[in-house]
């Protein structure tokens, strides 16, 4: 994500999101990959963290 915050690109105290690039899911291959499905609890935690981070970003705008 690229963004601009404050002068000279925006007014004082203003945040502007310039662009967002989706990188997609991480590759499933790793040294510890045992072929099992990911833990749904960890996926829920990650989704919640992303949602909370996005809410912090949009509240600043």
Predicted model as a PDB file, atoms N, CA, C, CB and O in Angstrom, pLDDT in the B-factor column:
MODEL        1                                                                  
ATOM      1  N   UNK A   1       0.859  -1.158   0.000  1.00 69.00           N  
ATOM      2  CA  UNK A   1       0.000   0.000   0.000  1.00 69.00           C  
ATOM      3  C   UNK A   1       0.905   1.219   0.000  1.00 69.00           C  
ATOM      4  CB  UNK A   1      -0.977  -0.001   1.221  1.00 69.00           C  
ATOM      5  O   UNK A   1       1.875   1.304   0.752  1.00 69.00           O  
ATOM      6  N   UNK A   2       0.563   2.142  -0.850  1.00 77.00           N  
ATOM      7  CA  UNK A   2       1.263   3.421  -0.849  1.00 77.00           C  
ATOM      8  C   UNK A   2       0.272   4.494  -0.441  1.00 77.00           C  
ATOM      9  CB  UNK A   2       1.891   3.734  -2.245  1.00 77.00           C  
ATOM     10  O   UNK A   2      -0.878   4.496  -0.879  1.00 77.00           O  
ATOM     11  N   UNK A   3       0.725   5.392   0.391  1.00 76.00           N  
ATOM     12  CA  UNK A   3      -0.154   6.460   0.842  1.00 76.00           C  
ATOM     13  C   UNK A   3       0.647   7.736   1.021  1.00 76.00           C  
ATOM     14  CB  UNK A   3      -0.861   6.074   2.154  1.00 76.00           C  
ATOM     15  O   UNK A   3       1.876   7.714   1.098  1.00 76.00           O  
ATOM     16  N   UNK A   4      -0.064   8.839   1.087  1.00 77.00           N  
ATOM     17  CA  UNK A   4       0.539  10.139   1.343  1.00 77.00           C  
ATOM     18  C   UNK A   4      -0.078  10.686   2.614  1.00 77.00           C  
ATOM     19  CB  UNK A   4       0.334  11.121   0.142  1.00 77.00           C  
ATOM     20  O   UNK A   4      -1.288  10.586   2.820  1.00 77.00           O  
ATOM     21  N   UNK A   5       0.749  11.260   3.460  1.00 75.00           N  
ATOM     22  CA  UNK A   5       0.255  11.842   4.704  1.00 75.00           C  
ATOM     23  C   UNK A   5       0.844  13.232   4.864  1.00 75.00           C  
ATOM     24  CB  UNK A   5       0.610  10.949   5.923  1.00 75.00           C  
ATOM     25  O   UNK A   5       2.061  13.398   4.952  1.00 75.00           O  
ATOM     26  N   UNK A   6      -0.017  14.215   4.901  1.00 75.00           N  
ATOM     27  CA  UNK A   6       0.400  15.583   5.179  1.00 75.00           C  
ATOM     28  C   UNK A   6       1.167  16.234   4.036  1.00 75.00           C  
ATOM     29  CB  UNK A   6       1.240  15.607   6.408  1.00 75.00           C  
ATOM     30  O   UNK A   6       1.298  15.667   2.951  1.00 75.00           O  
ATOM     31  N   UNK A   7       1.671  17.438   4.302  1.00 78.00           N  
ATOM     32  CA  UNK A   7       2.395  18.191   3.273  1.00 78.00           C  
ATOM     33  C   UNK A   7       3.636  17.426   2.809  1.00 78.00           C  
ATOM     34  CB  UNK A   7       2.799  19.580   3.808  1.00 78.00           C  
ATOM     35  O   UNK A   7       4.219  16.689   3.603  1.00 78.00           O  
ATOM     36  N   UNK A   8       4.043  17.569   1.598  1.00 78.00           N  
ATOM     37  CA  UNK A   8       3.551  18.482   0.573  1.00 78.00           C  
ATOM     38  C   UNK A   8       2.453  17.874  -0.310  1.00 78.00           C  
ATOM     39  CB  UNK A   8       4.698  18.928  -0.290  1.00 78.00           C  
ATOM     40  O   UNK A   8       1.869  18.585  -1.128  1.00 78.00           O  
ATOM     41  N   UNK A   9       2.163  16.587  -0.165  1.00 76.00           N  
ATOM     42  CA  UNK A   9       1.215  15.943  -1.076  1.00 76.00           C  
ATOM     43  C   UNK A   9      -0.245  16.151  -0.697  1.00 76.00           C  
ATOM     44  CB  UNK A   9       1.497  14.482  -1.136  1.00 76.00           C  
ATOM     45  O   UNK A   9      -1.110  16.139  -1.573  1.00 76.00           O  
ATOM     46  N   UNK A  10      -0.538  16.341   0.582  1.00 77.00           N  
ATOM     47  CA  UNK A  10      -1.909  16.583   1.035  1.00 77.00           C  
ATOM     48  C   UNK A  10      -1.878  17.708   2.057  1.00 77.00           C  
ATOM     49  CB  UNK A  10      -2.551  15.288   1.643  1.00 77.00           C  
ATOM     50  O   UNK A  10      -0.814  18.213   2.414  1.00 77.00           O  
ATOM     51  N   UNK A  11      -3.060  18.093   2.521  1.00 78.00           N  
ATOM     52  CA  UNK A  11      -3.110  19.140   3.537  1.00 78.00           C  
ATOM     53  C   UNK A  11      -2.685  18.576   4.891  1.00 78.00           C  
ATOM     54  CB  UNK A  11      -4.528  19.748   3.625  1.00 78.00           C  
ATOM     55  O   UNK A  11      -2.635  17.360   5.078  1.00 78.00           O  
ATOM     56  N   UNK A  12      -2.389  19.441   5.802  1.00 81.00           N  
ATOM     57  CA  UNK A  12      -1.924  19.059   7.131  1.00 81.00           C  
ATOM     58  C   UNK A  12      -2.898  18.097   7.801  1.00 81.00           C  
ATOM     59  CB  UNK A  12      -1.730  20.298   8.000  1.00 81.00           C  
ATOM     60  O   UNK A  12      -4.096  18.373   7.860  1.00 81.00           O  
ATOM     61  N   UNK A  13      -2.392  16.959   8.313  1.00 77.00           N  
ATOM     62  CA  UNK A  13      -3.197  16.000   9.049  1.00 77.00           C  
ATOM     63  C   UNK A  13      -4.081  15.114   8.197  1.00 77.00           C  
ATOM     64  CB  UNK A  13      -4.031  16.712  10.007  1.00 77.00           C  
ATOM     65  O   UNK A  13      -4.924  14.395   8.733  1.00 77.00           O  
ATOM     66  N   UNK A  14      -3.913  15.146   6.877  1.00 78.00           N  
ATOM     67  CA  UNK A  14      -4.770  14.360   5.992  1.00 78.00           C  
ATOM     68  C   UNK A  14      -3.985  13.177   5.429  1.00 78.00           C  
ATOM     69  CB  UNK A  14      -5.329  15.238   4.843  1.00 78.00           C  
ATOM     70  O   UNK A  14      -2.803  13.291   5.106  1.00 78.00           O  
ATOM     71  N   UNK A  15      -4.668  12.046   5.320  1.00 77.00           N  
ATOM     72  CA  UNK A  15      -4.090  10.817   4.779  1.00 77.00           C  
ATOM     73  C   UNK A  15      -4.787  10.501   3.470  1.00 77.00           C  
ATOM     74  CB  UNK A  15      -4.221   9.629   5.785  1.00 77.00           C  
ATOM     75  O   UNK A  15      -6.014  10.565   3.383  1.00 77.00           O  
ATOM     76  N   UNK A  16      -4.019  10.164   2.464  1.00 79.00           N  
ATOM     77  CA  UNK A  16      -4.600   9.788   1.176  1.00 79.00           C  
ATOM     78  C   UNK A  16      -3.968   8.473   0.737  1.00 79.00           C  
ATOM     79  CB  UNK A  16      -4.382  10.910   0.099  1.00 79.00           C  
ATOM     80  O   UNK A  16      -2.746   8.373   0.622  1.00 79.00           O  
ATOM     81  N   UNK A  17      -4.807   7.457   0.489  1.00 79.00           N  
ATOM     82  CA  UNK A  17      -4.317   6.172   0.002  1.00 79.00           C  
ATOM     83  C   UNK A  17      -4.115   6.317  -1.500  1.00 79.00           C  
ATOM     84  CB  UNK A  17      -5.312   4.993   0.345  1.00 79.00           C  
ATOM     85  O   UNK A  17      -5.053   6.632  -2.232  1.00 79.00           O  
ATOM     86  N   UNK A  18      -2.893   6.086  -1.953  1.00 78.00           N  
ATOM     87  CA  UNK A  18      -2.557   6.267  -3.363  1.00 78.00           C  
ATOM     88  C   UNK A  18      -2.859   5.009  -4.172  1.00 78.00           C  
ATOM     89  CB  UNK A  18      -1.084   6.643  -3.513  1.00 78.00           C  
ATOM     90  O   UNK A  18      -3.482   5.102  -5.229  1.00 78.00           O  
ATOM     91  N   UNK A  19      -2.442   3.854  -3.710  1.00 79.00           N  
ATOM     92  CA  UNK A  19      -2.777   2.611  -4.386  1.00 79.00           C  
ATOM     93  C   UNK A  19      -2.545   1.435  -3.454  1.00 79.00           C  
ATOM     94  CB  UNK A  19      -1.954   2.451  -5.672  1.00 79.00           C  
ATOM     95  O   UNK A  19      -1.789   1.516  -2.486  1.00 79.00           O  
ATOM     96  N   UNK A  20      -3.222   0.333  -3.778  1.00 76.00           N  
ATOM     97  CA  UNK A  20      -3.120  -0.897  -3.007  1.00 76.00           C  
ATOM     98  C   UNK A  20      -2.835  -2.016  -3.990  1.00 76.00           C  
ATOM     99  CB  UNK A  20      -4.424  -1.177  -2.174  1.00 76.00           C  
ATOM    100  O   UNK A  20      -3.517  -2.150  -5.007  1.00 76.00           O  
ATOM    101  N   UNK A  21      -1.835  -2.811  -3.688  1.00 74.00           N  
ATOM    102  CA  UNK A  21      -1.493  -3.921  -4.560  1.00 74.00           C  
ATOM    103  C   UNK A  21      -1.665  -5.226  -3.792  1.00 74.00           C  
ATOM    104  CB  UNK A  21      -0.046  -3.781  -5.100  1.00 74.00           C  
ATOM    105  O   UNK A  21      -1.016  -5.444  -2.768  1.00 74.00           O  
ATOM    106  N   UNK A  22      -2.537  -6.082  -4.290  1.00 68.00           N  
ATOM    107  CA  UNK A  22      -2.760  -7.375  -3.648  1.00 68.00           C  
ATOM    108  C   UNK A  22      -1.603  -8.295  -4.007  1.00 68.00           C  
ATOM    109  CB  UNK A  22      -4.126  -7.998  -4.078  1.00 68.00           C  
ATOM    110  O   UNK A  22      -1.228  -8.419  -5.173  1.00 68.00           O  
ATOM    111  N   UNK A  23      -1.051  -8.930  -2.995  1.00 72.00           N  
ATOM    112  CA  UNK A  23       0.054  -9.837  -3.264  1.00 72.00           C  
ATOM    113  C   UNK A  23      -0.406 -11.284  -3.303  1.00 72.00           C  
ATOM    114  CB  UNK A  23       1.136  -9.667  -2.220  1.00 72.00           C  
ATOM    115  O   UNK A  23       0.350 -12.173  -3.696  1.00 72.00           O  
ATOM    116  N   UNK A  24      -1.640 -11.518  -2.896  1.00 70.00           N  
ATOM    117  CA  UNK A  24      -2.185 -12.875  -2.925  1.00 70.00           C  
ATOM    118  C   UNK A  24      -1.689 -13.696  -1.751  1.00 70.00           C  
ATOM    119  CB  UNK A  24      -1.820 -13.566  -4.230  1.00 70.00           C  
ATOM    120  O   UNK A  24      -0.902 -13.219  -0.934  1.00 70.00           O  
ATOM    121  N   UNK A  25      -2.149 -14.921  -1.673  1.00 69.00           N  
ATOM    122  CA  UNK A  25      -1.738 -15.778  -0.560  1.00 69.00           C  
ATOM    123  C   UNK A  25      -0.271 -16.179  -0.685  1.00 69.00           C  
ATOM    124  CB  UNK A  25      -2.619 -17.029  -0.497  1.00 69.00           C  
ATOM    125  O   UNK A  25       0.282 -16.233  -1.783  1.00 69.00           O  
ATOM    126  N   UNK A  26       0.335 -16.455   0.443  1.00 62.00           N  
ATOM    127  CA  UNK A  26       1.717 -16.918   0.445  1.00 62.00           C  
ATOM    128  C   UNK A  26       1.787 -18.320  -0.130  1.00 62.00           C  
ATOM    129  CB  UNK A  26       2.307 -16.887   1.868  1.00 62.00           C  
ATOM    130  O   UNK A  26       0.841 -19.094   0.016  1.00 62.00           O  
ATOM    131  N   UNK A  27       2.881 -18.657  -0.777  1.00 62.00           N  
ATOM    132  CA  UNK A  27       3.011 -20.012  -1.297  1.00 62.00           C  
ATOM    133  C   UNK A  27       2.951 -21.039  -0.176  1.00 62.00           C  
ATOM    134  CB  UNK A  27       4.313 -20.159  -2.075  1.00 62.00           C  
ATOM    135  O   UNK A  27       3.434 -20.794   0.929  1.00 62.00           O  
ATOM    136  N   UNK A  28       2.361 -22.181  -0.468  1.00 62.00           N  
ATOM    137  CA  UNK A  28       2.181 -23.218   0.547  1.00 62.00           C  
ATOM    138  C   UNK A  28       3.439 -24.040   0.768  1.00 62.00           C  
ATOM    139  CB  UNK A  28       1.046 -24.131   0.158  1.00 62.00           C  
ATOM    140  O   UNK A  28       3.469 -24.880   1.667  1.00 62.00           O  
ATOM    141  N   UNK A  29       4.461 -23.823  -0.013  1.00 60.00           N  
ATOM    142  CA  UNK A  29       5.681 -24.615   0.145  1.00 60.00           C  
ATOM    143  C   UNK A  29       6.587 -23.972   1.180  1.00 60.00           C  
ATOM    144  CB  UNK A  29       6.422 -24.760  -1.201  1.00 60.00           C  
ATOM    145  O   UNK A  29       6.875 -22.776   1.117  1.00 60.00           O  
ATOM    146  N   UNK A  30       7.020 -24.761   2.110  1.00 56.00           N  
ATOM    147  CA  UNK A  30       7.975 -24.317   3.119  1.00 56.00           C  
ATOM    148  C   UNK A  30       8.677 -25.540   3.695  1.00 56.00           C  
ATOM    149  CB  UNK A  30       7.271 -23.496   4.242  1.00 56.00           C  
ATOM    150  O   UNK A  30       8.293 -26.677   3.423  1.00 56.00           O  
ATOM    151  N   UNK A  31       9.695 -25.294   4.483  1.00 57.00           N  
ATOM    152  CA  UNK A  31      10.435 -26.395   5.093  1.00 57.00           C  
ATOM    153  C   UNK A  31       9.584 -27.174   6.082  1.00 57.00           C  
ATOM    154  CB  UNK A  31      11.673 -25.871   5.787  1.00 57.00           C  
ATOM    155  O   UNK A  31       9.822 -28.360   6.309  1.00 57.00           O  
ATOM    156  N   UNK A  32       8.593 -26.514   6.672  1.00 57.00           N  
ATOM    157  CA  UNK A  32       7.761 -27.167   7.681  1.00 57.00           C  
ATOM    158  C   UNK A  32       6.409 -27.601   7.129  1.00 57.00           C  
ATOM    159  CB  UNK A  32       7.554 -26.242   8.858  1.00 57.00           C  
ATOM    160  O   UNK A  32       5.530 -27.998   7.894  1.00 57.00           O  
ATOM    161  N   UNK A  33       6.230 -27.529   5.806  1.00 56.00           N  
ATOM    162  CA  UNK A  33       4.949 -27.894   5.193  1.00 56.00           C  
ATOM    163  C   UNK A  33       4.752 -29.400   5.280  1.00 56.00           C  
ATOM    164  CB  UNK A  33       4.884 -27.424   3.715  1.00 56.00           C  
ATOM    165  O   UNK A  33       5.497 -30.171   4.676  1.00 56.00           O  
ATOM    166  N   UNK A  34       3.747 -29.809   6.035  1.00 62.00           N  
ATOM    167  CA  UNK A  34       3.492 -31.235   6.193  1.00 62.00           C  
ATOM    168  C   UNK A  34       2.242 -31.675   5.449  1.00 62.00           C  
ATOM    169  CB  UNK A  34       3.364 -31.582   7.659  1.00 62.00           C  
ATOM    170  O   UNK A  34       1.756 -32.785   5.666  1.00 62.00           O  
ATOM    171  N   UNK A  35       1.710 -30.820   4.570  1.00 65.00           N  
ATOM    172  CA  UNK A  35       0.554 -31.174   3.772  1.00 65.00           C  
ATOM    173  C   UNK A  35      -0.780 -31.003   4.472  1.00 65.00           C  
ATOM    174  CB  UNK A  35       0.683 -32.561   3.329  1.00 65.00           C  
ATOM    175  O   UNK A  35      -1.819 -31.279   3.874  1.00 65.00           O  
ATOM    176  N   UNK A  36      -0.787 -30.560   5.710  1.00 73.00           N  
ATOM    177  CA  UNK A  36      -2.037 -30.370   6.435  1.00 73.00           C  
ATOM    178  C   UNK A  36      -2.634 -29.003   6.113  1.00 73.00           C  
ATOM    179  CB  UNK A  36      -1.810 -30.514   7.950  1.00 73.00           C  
ATOM    180  O   UNK A  36      -1.929 -28.056   5.764  1.00 73.00           O  
ATOM    181  N   UNK A  37      -3.946 -28.934   6.241  1.00 74.00           N  
ATOM    182  CA  UNK A  37      -4.638 -27.662   6.031  1.00 74.00           C  
ATOM    183  C   UNK A  37      -4.251 -26.683   7.139  1.00 74.00           C  
ATOM    184  CB  UNK A  37      -6.182 -27.867   5.994  1.00 74.00           C  
ATOM    185  O   UNK A  37      -3.967 -27.101   8.262  1.00 74.00           O  
ATOM    186  N   UNK A  38      -4.237 -25.373   6.829  1.00 77.00           N  
ATOM    187  CA  UNK A  38      -3.911 -24.383   7.855  1.00 77.00           C  
ATOM    188  C   UNK A  38      -4.943 -24.391   8.985  1.00 77.00           C  
ATOM    189  CB  UNK A  38      -3.824 -22.985   7.232  1.00 77.00           C  
ATOM    190  O   UNK A  38      -6.112 -24.717   8.779  1.00 77.00           O  
ATOM    191  N   UNK A  39      -4.491 -24.031  10.153  1.00 85.00           N  
ATOM    192  CA  UNK A  39      -5.360 -23.980  11.330  1.00 85.00           C  
ATOM    193  C   UNK A  39      -6.376 -22.847  11.155  1.00 85.00           C  
ATOM    194  CB  UNK A  39      -4.522 -23.778  12.636  1.00 85.00           C  
ATOM    195  O   UNK A  39      -5.976 -21.692  11.005  1.00 85.00           O  
ATOM    196  N   UNK A  40      -7.674 -23.148  11.170  1.00 87.00           N  
ATOM    197  CA  UNK A  40      -8.678 -22.093  10.969  1.00 87.00           C  
ATOM    198  C   UNK A  40      -8.617 -21.014  12.044  1.00 87.00           C  
ATOM    199  CB  UNK A  40     -10.068 -22.698  10.941  1.00 87.00           C  
ATOM    200  O   UNK A  40      -8.979 -19.867  11.783  1.00 87.00           O  
ATOM    201  N   UNK A  41      -8.168 -21.359  13.244  1.00 90.00           N  
ATOM    202  CA  UNK A  41      -8.054 -20.337  14.297  1.00 90.00           C  
ATOM    203  C   UNK A  41      -7.006 -19.307  13.928  1.00 90.00           C  
ATOM    204  CB  UNK A  41      -7.705 -20.980  15.652  1.00 90.00           C  
ATOM    205  O   UNK A  41      -7.194 -18.115  14.168  1.00 90.00           O  
ATOM    206  N   UNK A  42      -5.886 -19.762  13.337  1.00 89.00           N  
ATOM    207  CA  UNK A  42      -4.846 -18.820  12.926  1.00 89.00           C  
ATOM    208  C   UNK A  42      -5.333 -17.946  11.778  1.00 89.00           C  
ATOM    209  CB  UNK A  42      -3.571 -19.569  12.517  1.00 89.00           C  
ATOM    210  O   UNK A  42      -4.998 -16.763  11.717  1.00 89.00           O  
ATOM    211  N   UNK A  43      -6.124 -18.519  10.865  1.00 87.00           N  
ATOM    212  CA  UNK A  43      -6.676 -17.724   9.775  1.00 87.00           C  
ATOM    213  C   UNK A  43      -7.643 -16.670  10.309  1.00 87.00           C  
ATOM    214  CB  UNK A  43      -7.384 -18.628   8.758  1.00 87.00           C  
ATOM    215  O   UNK A  43      -7.678 -15.553   9.793  1.00 87.00           O  
ATOM    216  N   UNK A  44      -8.428 -17.005  11.335  1.00 89.00           N  
ATOM    217  CA  UNK A  44      -9.348 -16.035  11.931  1.00 89.00           C  
ATOM    218  C   UNK A  44      -8.576 -14.902  12.594  1.00 89.00           C  
ATOM    219  CB  UNK A  44     -10.270 -16.722  12.955  1.00 89.00           C  
ATOM    220  O   UNK A  44      -8.960 -13.737  12.489  1.00 89.00           O  
ATOM    221  N   UNK A  45      -7.494 -15.243  13.273  1.00 89.00           N  
ATOM    222  CA  UNK A  45      -6.669 -14.214  13.920  1.00 89.00           C  
ATOM    223  C   UNK A  45      -6.072 -13.287  12.868  1.00 89.00           C  
ATOM    224  CB  UNK A  45      -5.542 -14.860  14.769  1.00 89.00           C  
ATOM    225  O   UNK A  45      -6.099 -12.067  13.027  1.00 89.00           O  
ATOM    226  N   UNK A  46      -5.533 -13.861  11.796  1.00 89.00           N  
ATOM    227  CA  UNK A  46      -4.946 -13.040  10.730  1.00 89.00           C  
ATOM    228  C   UNK A  46      -5.994 -12.142  10.091  1.00 89.00           C  
ATOM    229  CB  UNK A  46      -4.298 -13.930   9.661  1.00 89.00           C  
ATOM    230  O   UNK A  46      -5.728 -10.967   9.837  1.00 89.00           O  
ATOM    231  N   UNK A  47      -7.178 -12.675   9.829  1.00 89.00           N  
ATOM    232  CA  UNK A  47      -8.248 -11.868   9.230  1.00 89.00           C  
ATOM    233  C   UNK A  47      -8.653 -10.737  10.158  1.00 89.00           C  
ATOM    234  CB  UNK A  47      -9.467 -12.740   8.903  1.00 89.00           C  
ATOM    235  O   UNK A  47      -8.902  -9.621   9.701  1.00 89.00           O  
ATOM    236  N   UNK A  48      -8.722 -11.008  11.450  1.00 90.00           N  
ATOM    237  CA  UNK A  48      -9.098  -9.972  12.414  1.00 90.00           C  
ATOM    238  C   UNK A  48      -8.017  -8.881  12.464  1.00 90.00           C  
ATOM    239  CB  UNK A  48      -9.313 -10.592  13.825  1.00 90.00           C  
ATOM    240  O   UNK A  48      -8.339  -7.695  12.544  1.00 90.00           O  
ATOM    241  N   UNK A  49      -6.754  -9.275  12.418  1.00 90.00           N  
ATOM    242  CA  UNK A  49      -5.672  -8.295  12.449  1.00 90.00           C  
ATOM    243  C   UNK A  49      -5.701  -7.392  11.216  1.00 90.00           C  
ATOM    244  CB  UNK A  49      -4.320  -9.003  12.548  1.00 90.00           C  
ATOM    245  O   UNK A  49      -5.480  -6.185  11.319  1.00 90.00           O  
ATOM    246  N   UNK A  50      -5.974  -7.980  10.055  1.00 89.00           N  
ATOM    247  CA  UNK A  50      -6.061  -7.184   8.829  1.00 89.00           C  
ATOM    248  C   UNK A  50      -7.233  -6.224   8.907  1.00 89.00           C  
ATOM    249  CB  UNK A  50      -6.199  -8.093   7.596  1.00 89.00           C  
ATOM    250  O   UNK A  50      -7.106  -5.057   8.537  1.00 89.00           O  
ATOM    251  N   UNK A  51      -8.377  -6.705   9.385  1.00 88.00           N  
ATOM    252  CA  UNK A  51      -9.567  -5.855   9.507  1.00 88.00           C  
ATOM    253  C   UNK A  51      -9.308  -4.698  10.466  1.00 88.00           C  
ATOM    254  CB  UNK A  51     -10.775  -6.681   9.987  1.00 88.00           C  
ATOM    255  O   UNK A  51      -9.663  -3.557  10.170  1.00 88.00           O  
ATOM    256  N   UNK A  52      -8.699  -4.981  11.604  1.00 88.00           N  
ATOM    257  CA  UNK A  52      -8.409  -3.923  12.574  1.00 88.00           C  
ATOM    258  C   UNK A  52      -7.431  -2.905  12.012  1.00 88.00           C  
ATOM    259  CB  UNK A  52      -7.851  -4.521  13.861  1.00 88.00           C  
ATOM    260  O   UNK A  52      -7.599  -1.704  12.225  1.00 88.00           O  
ATOM    261  N   UNK A  53      -6.408  -3.370  11.296  1.00 87.00           N  
ATOM    262  CA  UNK A  53      -5.438  -2.450  10.693  1.00 87.00           C  
ATOM    263  C   UNK A  53      -6.120  -1.561   9.660  1.00 87.00           C  
ATOM    264  CB  UNK A  53      -4.277  -3.232  10.042  1.00 87.00           C  
ATOM    265  O   UNK A  53      -5.861  -0.359   9.611  1.00 87.00           O  
ATOM    266  N   UNK A  54      -6.993  -2.146   8.831  1.00 85.00           N  
ATOM    267  CA  UNK A  54      -7.690  -1.362   7.820  1.00 85.00           C  
ATOM    268  C   UNK A  54      -8.606  -0.332   8.468  1.00 85.00           C  
ATOM    269  CB  UNK A  54      -8.494  -2.276   6.894  1.00 85.00           C  
ATOM    270  O   UNK A  54      -8.718   0.789   7.973  1.00 85.00           O  
ATOM    271  N   UNK A  55      -9.258  -0.692   9.559  1.00 85.00           N  
ATOM    272  CA  UNK A  55     -10.130   0.256  10.246  1.00 85.00           C  
ATOM    273  C   UNK A  55      -9.313   1.419  10.809  1.00 85.00           C  
ATOM    274  CB  UNK A  55     -10.913  -0.448  11.375  1.00 85.00           C  
ATOM    275  O   UNK A  55      -9.768   2.562  10.784  1.00 85.00           O  
ATOM    276  N   UNK A  56      -8.122   1.139  11.312  1.00 84.00           N  
ATOM    277  CA  UNK A  56      -7.274   2.233  11.807  1.00 84.00           C  
ATOM    278  C   UNK A  56      -6.890   3.172  10.673  1.00 84.00           C  
ATOM    279  CB  UNK A  56      -6.007   1.676  12.483  1.00 84.00           C  
ATOM    280  O   UNK A  56      -6.850   4.389  10.851  1.00 84.00           O  
ATOM    281  N   UNK A  57      -6.605   2.596   9.499  1.00 81.00           N  
ATOM    282  CA  UNK A  57      -6.228   3.415   8.350  1.00 81.00           C  
ATOM    283  C   UNK A  57      -7.395   4.285   7.912  1.00 81.00           C  
ATOM    284  CB  UNK A  57      -5.755   2.532   7.185  1.00 81.00           C  
ATOM    285  O   UNK A  57      -7.228   5.485   7.691  1.00 81.00           O  
ATOM    286  N   UNK A  58      -8.576   3.689   7.787  1.00 81.00           N  
ATOM    287  CA  UNK A  58      -9.718   4.464   7.289  1.00 81.00           C  
ATOM    288  C   UNK A  58     -10.218   5.484   8.307  1.00 81.00           C  
ATOM    289  CB  UNK A  58     -10.854   3.530   6.909  1.00 81.00           C  
ATOM    290  O   UNK A  58     -10.807   6.490   7.912  1.00 81.00           O  
ATOM    291  N   UNK A  59     -10.006   5.262   9.593  1.00 78.00           N  
ATOM    292  CA  UNK A  59     -10.406   6.248  10.594  1.00 78.00           C  
ATOM    293  C   UNK A  59      -9.522   7.488  10.534  1.00 78.00           C  
ATOM    294  CB  UNK A  59     -10.353   5.637  11.992  1.00 78.00           C  
ATOM    295  O   UNK A  59      -9.961   8.582  10.890  1.00 78.00           O  
ATOM    296  N   UNK A  60      -8.286   7.323  10.088  1.00 69.00           N  
ATOM    297  CA  UNK A  60      -7.369   8.460   9.986  1.00 69.00           C  
ATOM    298  C   UNK A  60      -7.758   9.379   8.837  1.00 69.00           C  
ATOM    299  CB  UNK A  60      -5.931   7.972   9.801  1.00 69.00           C  
ATOM    300  O   UNK A  60      -7.463  10.573   8.877  1.00 69.00           O  
ATOM    301  N   UNK A  61      -8.403   8.850   7.834  1.00 56.00           N  
ATOM    302  CA  UNK A  61      -8.718   9.651   6.624  1.00 56.00           C  
ATOM    303  C   UNK A  61      -9.801  10.662   6.880  1.00 56.00           C  
ATOM    304  CB  UNK A  61      -9.144   8.748   5.478  1.00 56.00           C  
ATOM    305  O   UNK A  61     -10.178  11.407   5.974  1.00 56.00           O  
TER     306      UNK A  61                                                      
ENDMDL                                                                          
END                                                                             
